[in-house]
């Protein structure tokens, strides 16, 4: 593939220049207890997101009933409240993404989790509809910020040999929360166990308790050394990596090999938003097209299935309303198994092959599901089985979208790039999706639902074709090799490099 020319701003003469081996030192580390602490401290928040979103969808009917303690309709919960959650997530991603690149990963992934926990707790205490709406927005605001702060930190702390599978499994863990939310709602909505005005509140409170546990672990997750050495904290980065190396050598009982490379960079305290935007869209236009395609494709496929899954089961297969949660738990389990079982292949077989194939396979399989549904060949059980297979591949593909945008742009722009593409994909799925799919999946007309499936499948296949041509072979490569930092000594006249083989370590 022809390289894309990259023009970065020339650092001012007064900015100090340092040479560091920190990236190579991090990438050569073997997997250890320290890395598990990173995964648990940062990654488990997606479980809370899945739990939160699923609970709201499942308890909407109960909250709307008389005696729930809140004067609100089911339509307001799935409509206004859902839209506000999406708006909060989009704006939170952009706001906190900018702050994360400017002030560091650790400060922001602590702040965003606190925002999420506080808003969730206050949602449980809702006494008026406006209160519920406000704190649904703020809950989304915190979750959006989490995506930017956490994904950037994970990719910068995890060794390059494991980065793909770890990122996929962490992002896919959303569906573990969805399984828990589906089953939890069955218990919490049982009026033989909890009163109408208490069960749904306890559902939100449980999310707060789990989040507090994550917060306790997260206190020990360090700042990204990659962020530190670029922003003038090179000594802190060296000390941090040195302590981790010592800890891992004691754990493994071996001496680590010396790092195989160094990087020279101009340290700067901040990166302007204009430079970030110019870098992403002017210097890396092909990668920007790739990111947009991946996020929009997965957003529409997921909305084609999950937005109307309950209505489809109830309308076409006579599944009782109270039983749809069991079906969703099965679908959610299929979603988690995809990244779990396929994640390693993104590091071994490679990004381009795996991203394009998971997108294309899920799209083709959804076309097949639409055909079988149109023929009347499916039951509620076999429809759910088809959805599971489709989403097994789609979930791995969707998770790889987050991985892709977090590793193919320069480090100084990483959190903001994640935020932008996440916000765009979330807006496409949370705003355009319901507008397009609501009437189609709830009309009771087979042809309308078939069309919804075909729209989602078509966009997913289109994204897969884009990935086949534009995906970056980032497997087992240092982040600095995939996209040269803007602050490196040669960045002012550099170019987006062609595909390189992974360095040995």
Order of alpha helices (4+ residues) and beta strands (2+ residues): beta-alpha-alpha-alpha-alpha-alpha-alpha-alpha-alpha-alpha-alpha-alpha-beta-alpha-alpha-alpha-alpha-alpha-alpha-alpha-alpha-alpha-alpha
